[in-house]
Amino acid sequence: MITYLALIAGLVILVVAGDLLVRGAVGLAERLGIPALIIGLTVVAFGTSAPELVVSMEAAASGAFGLAIGNVVGSNIANILLVLGAPSLIFATACSGPGTRRNALFMVAVTLGFIALASDGELGRLDGVVMISLLGVFLYDNYRSARRHRQQARDALEDEFGDIGTKPPALLGAFLAIGLIGLPLGANLTIFGATEIARSWGVSETAIGLTIVAIGTSLPELVASIMAACQRQSAVAVGNVIGSNIFNLLAIMGTTSLVFPLAVPDEIFVPDMWIMVLTSLALLPFIFFCKPITRPIGAFMVLLFSVYVVGVLYTHGF
């Protein structure tokens, strides 16, 4: 009974926190003259990636390296297929905006680089230093972009939230803080409930890591993106996914491998890591040709993710 209550409570907290996070982030972006994409790539992405950090660190500390890595790999797959696919069922997701192409290419490069680092079967402390250094490059590049945009067009952003951009900065900051705190809390409750229910049904630990935990830690991104779609803030949704995937690989895996060197299980390296690459590459045509992710495409993406989950359960599950 407790597990089911935890699952319901977690989902409710996720919905409320996701709405506040998007409102606070977009409102601050408008007040500061910063593109919503930049906020999505940094503040929102870091906040919604917090559950992956908690899960991976706890798993690595207990020696569950497959869960620590599978959580991030599965989450990145879910981010593109589910987190971008599901909101597109509500409104078409525009894949254009300042810096979108550059950051999408960086995401693909980071994904390939991560596989190269993991190809020797281990993610050691040196690998962690490399990943954290690349994260610093990413943050600095977006900091420069934000400054440049603010200097050139402080008042250029269109207000798509009514008067949200005119609300006091303290209130917008409170929205943002509640969202950043509430999303990991809601995700942890959801993960606890879903995992315990799955174990009671006899699902294996590997399958739990690649599916239930991965989906659970992606719920903040999913909720934030759905809220962004409902409020016609596609830039936040796309930036959130690209930024979260970069944070997951560089910040989460980088920090975890610095503290706990990780052994990379063969069953995760093939095929799941390569599926992660394919899903990242599949996003590029939409971004480079400025094609929106429409409702039929979003439905197909969700279907592909469902097939992936079934495949994992079939090969690693019961």
C-alpha positions, -999 to +999 in steps of 0.1 A: +000+000+000+028+024+009+046+018-024+014+027-044+009+059-023+045+068-029+040+064-066+009+086-066+025+113-044+056+113-065+036+119-097+016+147-081+047+165-069+063+161-103+034+178-121+033+208-097+071+212-095+074+209-133+049+237-139+067+260-113+101+252-128+091+261-163+073+293-152+102+304-130+129+296-157+110+313-186+101+343-164+137+348-154+149+344-190+125+372-201+135+395-172+172+390-180+169+389-218+183+354-220+169+329-246+147+303-231+168+277-248+198+287-227+178+284-195+166+250-207+201+239-215+215+249-181+193+256-151+163+234-161+186+206-174+207+205-143+177+205-120+159+178-138+191+157-140+194+156-102+176+123-098+201+106-121+230+118-100+214+105-068+206+071-083+240+067-100+260+077-069+239+054-046+242+025-071+279+030-076+285+031-038+268-003-034+288-018-063+258-019-087+277-005-116+252-018-142+225+002-125+246+033-122+255+033-159+222+018-172+203+045-154+220+072-174+220+054-207+184+044-204+175+079-193+192+095-223+172+072-246+140+080-228+148+118-230+147+118-268+121+092-276+097+098-247+104+133-233+103+149-268+078+124-283+051+127-256+048+165-256+046+165-294+013+146-290+000+179-274+016+205-296+042+202-323+077+207-309+097+233-328+134+223-330+149+257-338+163+285-317+196+302-310+224+277-303+202+246-309+224+232-337+256+238-319+244+222-287+228+193-305+261+185-322+279+188-289+254+163-274+262+138-302+299+144-298+297+139-261+277+107-266+303+092-290+331+104-266+314+087-237+313+054-256+350+058-265+359+063-228+338+032-218+351+010-246+379-004-224+354-017-200+360+009-173+352+045-164+380+056-142+390+088-124+409+101-154+378+096-175+358+115-149+383+144-152+378+145-190+340+145-187+340+172-160+364+193-181+340+190-211+311+201-189+331+232-180+335+240-218+298+235-223+288+258-194+313+285-204+301+284-240+265+289-230+275+316-205+291+336-234+260+330-255+237+343-228+258+374-222+260+382-260+222+378-263+215+400-233+238+428-246+223+427-281+186+424-273+176+426-237+139+433-245+136+411-276+120+380-260+083+377-266+062+373-234+043+340-239+032+337-202+011+368-200+027+389-173+050+362-160+081+382-171+069+412-151+066+393-118+091+401-090+124+383-095+121+369-059+088+352-068+103+338-100+133+326-081+109+309-056+091+292-085+125+280-098+137+268-064+105+249-056+106+233-090+143+223-086+137+208-051+103+193-059+113+175-091+140+153-076+118+146-045+089+136-067+112+115-089+126+097-059+092+089-045+081+077-079+112+055-084+108+040-049+072+031-056+077+018-091+108-002-082+092-019-052+061-027-073+083-042-101+103-063-077+071-077-062+062-087-097+095-105-102+113-081-126+151-084-126+175-057-113+190-051-147+157-046-163+147-023-135+178-001-140+174+002-178+136+008-178+118+017-146+146+036-129+157+052-162+121+063-169+117+074-133+147+096-133+135+110-167+101+120-152+113+155-143+124+161-179+091+146-191+069+167-169+089+199-175+087+193-213+050+186-212+044+217-192+066+237-217+046+222-246+013+232-229+026+267-225+040+268-261+076+270-249+092+245-273+127+260-268+126+250-231+115+214-240+142+209-267+169+227-246+159+207-216+164+174-234+197+183-251+211+198-219+199+169-197+216+144-220+248+164-218+246+167-180+238+130-176+269+119-194+293+146-183+281+157-149+265+125-136+289+099-151+319+123-146+311+129-109+303+093-102+334+079-119+356+104-100+343+091-067+337+055-076+355+041-107+330+021-127+332-012-144+312-012-177+290-043-181+291-058-216+254-062-216+249-024-214+277-015-238+260-035-265+233-027-276+220+000-252+249+025-256+246+023-294+209+027-292+216+059-272+238+071-301+212+063-328+185+082-309+208+112-305+216+111-343+179+108-351+173+142-335+197+160-358+176+161-390+148+179-372+172+205-358+193+211-389+163+214-412+142+232-386+114+206-389+090+204-360+083+171-342+046+167-352+020+146-336+025+115-359+063+116-354+058+120-316+035+090-316+061+070-335+089+080-311+068+069-281+061+036-299+098+031-305+105+037-269+078+012-259+094-014-282+128-007-266+113-012-231+097-045-242+130-056-257+149-049-225+124-068-204+125-097-229+164-099-229+172-089-193+139-091-176+118-118-161 
